[in-house]
Amino acid sequence: MKVPKSFRPNKELEEKIAQLAEGSFRLERANHITMSNLLKTFQKFVYVSNEKVLTIDQSYIFGEKLANKLDYTKHDLEEVSSWIKVNNFGETYQGIYLSALVNKIIKEDEEIIIRPINLLSCVGTCLKKGKIIVEDNTDSFTGHRMMGGELHIKGDCGVSVGNQMKGGKIIVQGYLDRDVGPAMEGGEIVGYGGIEYISKSCKGKIFNGKTQIWPHN
């Protein structure tokens, strides 16, 4: 899957970066300079991913390289998750970027809470350990290529949750849209609000609440 080429400069994001530089925001835990760096790097990430029309996996690899150059804490990440936004399909970029940031710092027994201001696609990409909690609905490809850890969605999920998932656990409090678990090789997906239908290529375990419904016993 390729990320749609539809980037427009985000004036709202640029204004926040300028306000951070001026020290206009009151931040309880996050550092103004760190937040500014995270937002500026996100702009670069979106621009390059869009211009080169990168696939989700290519975009994630690029996001990892950028994340490795940044210095930030769990609290910085949780704060910035509620700020970044891109017009026109920005949810894909936002979810991939946040996933790369999470995977750099999250520890085995740690929780990171994401509070997005819009629907995220691809959140939880390549998660290996720890727990991500998303306090809202998510869009497509939630938990893409997950290998471990736990992803907890407090709302509904869009199409193709658990795409190419190899391990770990996804818990969805709400409804799961169509094509659950495409090319899924392992791990578990648990839904509590109903499931549209499961992909025929799914080789993982799917639960409706506590009841396993895939594969059929």
N, C-alpha and C positions, 0 to 999 in steps of 0.2 A: 504493500500500500504506500502510495506517495502522498506527501503533505501537499494540500492544494496551494497553488501559487496565487496568492491573493493578498499579499501584505500591503498595508498602508501604514505610514508613520502614525504613531499613537501619541497625540498631543497630550492626553491625560497622563500618560506615563512620563513624558518629557517634563511636564509641569511638576510631577512628584519628585523627579530627580533634581530639578532646580530648587525646589523647596527644601529638600534634604541638604543640599549644599549650603543653603542659608540657615539651616538649623531651625526651620519653621515648625517641624513636627515634634510633638511630645512623644518620645518613645520610652517606655518603661524599662525594657530589657535590651532592645536592639540598638546597635551603634549606627549613627547617621552615615558615616563613611562606608561602613560595611553594606548597609542597605542600598546606598547609592551605587556601589560596585556591583551588587547583585542585579539591580535593575538595568544598569548599563550593559552588563554582560548578557542579560536576557534580550535586550534590543539587538545586540550583535548576533546572538544565537538565531533569533527569528529572521533577521535579514539574510544571513548566509544560508540557512536551511531553505528559505524561500527562493533565493536567487539560483541556487543549485538544484532546486526541486529534489531534495533528499528524501529517501524513504524513511519510515519510522526508525528502522535500525541504524541507518546512516546518521540520521539526526541525533539519535541517542548517543552514538559514539562521539560525535562532535560535542554534544552537551557534557559528556564525561571529561573530555579534554579541557573544556572551559572551567568546569567545576574544580578540577584538580589545581587550577591556578588561583582559586579563591580561598580566602580565609573567613570562615563564618561559623556560628554556633547553631545549635538546635533552635534556640529562641529566635535568632535572626531569620532562619528558614521559615519557621512557623509564622512570623510576622510578615515576611515578604510574600508568602503564599496567598494572602488576602489582598495584595496590592497589584500584582502583575496581571495584565490583560492586554489582548491584542484584538483589533477589529478583524472580522472576517476569518473564520476558522482558526482563530488564535488559540482555541481550547487545546488543539493538538500540540502546538508549540509549548504552551504553558504546562501541560501534563508531562511532556517528555523532559523539559527543563527541570521541573520540580523533582521528577524521578531521579535524574542524574545528581541533583543536589542532595537528595535524601540518601542515595546509595553510597555517597562518599563518606558520610559521617555517622550513619545510624549504627547502633550497637545491637548485639544479639538480643538483649532483654529490654530494649528501649522502644518507646512509643513516640511517634511524631504526628502531630495533628495538623491537617491541611484544612484551611477555611477559605475555599475559593469564592470569588465574586461572580463566577460564571461556570458553566458546565465544563468539566475537564475531560478530554480524551487521553488515553494512553497513560493515565496515572498508575503508578506501581510497576512501570516497565522495568524489567530485569531485577526486581527486588530479590535479594538473597537472604536477608535476615531482618530481625526486628519487626515492628508493627507500624503500619501507616493507617491512620484514621482520617477518612474524608467526611466532613460534616455537611454533606449535601449530596445531590444526585451526581452521577457521572455520565459521560457520553460514551462513545465507542472505544473498543480495544482496552478496556480496563484490565490491568494485570497482564499486559502483553509480555510474553516471554518470562514470566515470573519463575524463579528457581527455588525460592524458599521464603520464609517469613510469613507474615499475615497482613492482608489488606482488608480493612473493614469499612464498608460503604454505608453511611447512615441513611441514604435514600435509595433511589432506583438506579439501574445501570442500563446503558444503551446497548447496541448490538455488539456481538463478538467478544463478550467478556471472557477472559482466560485464553485469548488467542495464543497458540503455540506455548502454552504454559507447561513447565516441566516439573514444578514442585511448589510447595507452600499451600496456603489456604486463603480463599477469598470468601468473605462473609458479606452478604448483601441484605440489608434490613428490608428493602423494598422489592420492587418488581425487576425481573431480568428480561430484557428484550430478546429478540430472536437470535438464533445462531450462537448458542452458548457453547463455549469450549472448542472452537474450530482448531484442528491440528493440535489439540491438547494431549500431551504425553503422560502427564502425572499431576499429582496434587488434587485438591478438593475445592469445589465451589458450592457454597451453601446459600440458598435463597429462602427468604421468609415471606415474600410478597407475591409469589407466583412466578412461573417461568413460561415464556412464549413457546420456544422449542429448542431442543439440543441439537447441535451439529452432529451429523453422522460420522464425522472424522474424529470425534472426541473419544479419547482413551483414558481420560481421568474419571474421577468420581464426582457425581452431581447429587446434591441433596435438596429436597424440598422440606425445609425445617430439619427434623431429626431423621427423616425417612430417605434412604438412598433410592434414587429413581433411575440412576445411570451408573454403570451399565446395568441392564436388567438381570435380576437374579434368576 
